[in-house]
């Protein structure tokens, strides 16, 4: 039984890592690609690129905070459930 518990401990960590990594990579990479393409099209180097990069960073930050708060709520619910089990 103890061996099974140790085996499962990595799954929540991988889940949170993948969700946070997605919020870091996707918005910023999209902002960089789109910003560079728009700068080349309109000849505004580097202003659209920098602006969209800043927007991507802000969007990523919001997503990361949201994921972390969701995870904290999940942990609090599990702790409350465990506390209720031990009291009964």
C-alpha positions as CSV (number, residue, x, y, z in Angstrom):
1,X,0.0,0.0,0.0
2,X,2.8,2.4,0.9
3,X,4.5,1.7,-2.4
4,X,1.4,2.6,-4.4
5,X,1.1,5.9,-2.6
6,X,4.7,6.8,-3.4
7,X,4.1,5.8,-7.0
8,X,1.2,8.3,-7.4
9,X,2.9,11.3,-5.8
10,X,4.4,12.6,-9.0
11,X,1.1,12.9,-10.9
12,X,-0.2,16.2,-9.3
13,X,3.3,17.7,-9.7
14,X,3.4,16.8,-13.4
15,X,-0.2,18.2,-13.9
16,X,0.6,21.5,-12.3
17,X,3.9,21.8,-14.2
18,X,2.2,21.1,-17.5
19,X,-0.5,23.6,-16.9
20,X,1.9,26.4,-15.8
21,X,4.3,25.6,-18.6
22,X,1.4,25.9,-21.1
23,X,0.5,29.3,-19.7
24,X,4.2,30.4,-20.1
25,X,4.9,29.1,-23.5
26,X,1.7,29.5,-25.6
27,X,0.8,33.1,-25.1
28,X,4.4,34.4,-25.3
29,X,5.3,32.4,-28.3
30,X,2.2,33.4,-30.1
31,X,2.8,37.0,-29.3
32,X,6.4,36.8,-30.5
33,X,5.4,35.2,-33.8
34,X,2.4,37.4,-34.5
35,X,4.3,40.5,-33.4
36,X,7.3,39.8,-35.7
37,X,5.0,39.1,-38.6
38,X,3.0,42.3,-38.1
39,X,6.2,44.4,-37.7
40,X,7.4,43.0,-41.0
41,X,4.1,43.7,-42.7
42,X,3.7,47.2,-41.4
43,X,7.4,48.2,-41.1
44,X,7.1,49.2,-37.5
45,X,10.1,47.2,-36.1
46,X,10.2,46.5,-33.1
47,X,7.0,48.3,-31.7
48,X,4.3,45.8,-32.4
49,X,6.6,42.9,-31.4
50,X,7.4,44.6,-28.1
51,X,3.8,45.5,-27.4
52,X,2.4,42.0,-28.1
53,X,5.2,40.5,-26.1
54,X,4.2,42.7,-23.1
55,X,0.5,41.7,-23.6
56,X,1.6,38.0,-23.8
57,X,3.5,38.3,-20.6
58,X,0.6,39.9,-18.8
59,X,-1.8,37.2,-20.2
60,X,0.7,34.5,-19.1
61,X,1.0,36.0,-15.6
62,X,-2.8,36.0,-15.2
63,X,-3.1,32.4,-16.3
64,X,-0.3,31.2,-14.0
65,X,-1.9,33.0,-11.0
66,X,-5.3,31.4,-11.8
67,X,-3.8,27.9,-12.1
68,X,-2.0,28.3,-8.8
69,X,-5.1,29.6,-7.0
70,X,-7.1,26.7,-8.4
71,X,-4.5,24.3,-7.1
72,X,-4.5,25.9,-3.7
73,X,-8.3,25.6,-3.4
74,X,-8.0,22.0,-4.4
75,X,-5.5,21.3,-1.7
76,X,-7.6,23.1,0.9
77,X,-10.7,21.0,0.0
78,X,-8.6,17.8,0.3
79,X,-7.3,18.9,3.7
80,X,-10.8,19.8,4.9
81,X,-12.1,16.4,3.7
82,X,-9.3,14.6,5.5
83,X,-9.9,16.6,8.6
84,X,-13.6,15.7,8.5
85,X,-12.7,12.0,8.1
86,X,-10.4,12.1,11.1
87,X,-12.9,13.9,13.3
88,X,-15.7,11.3,12.5
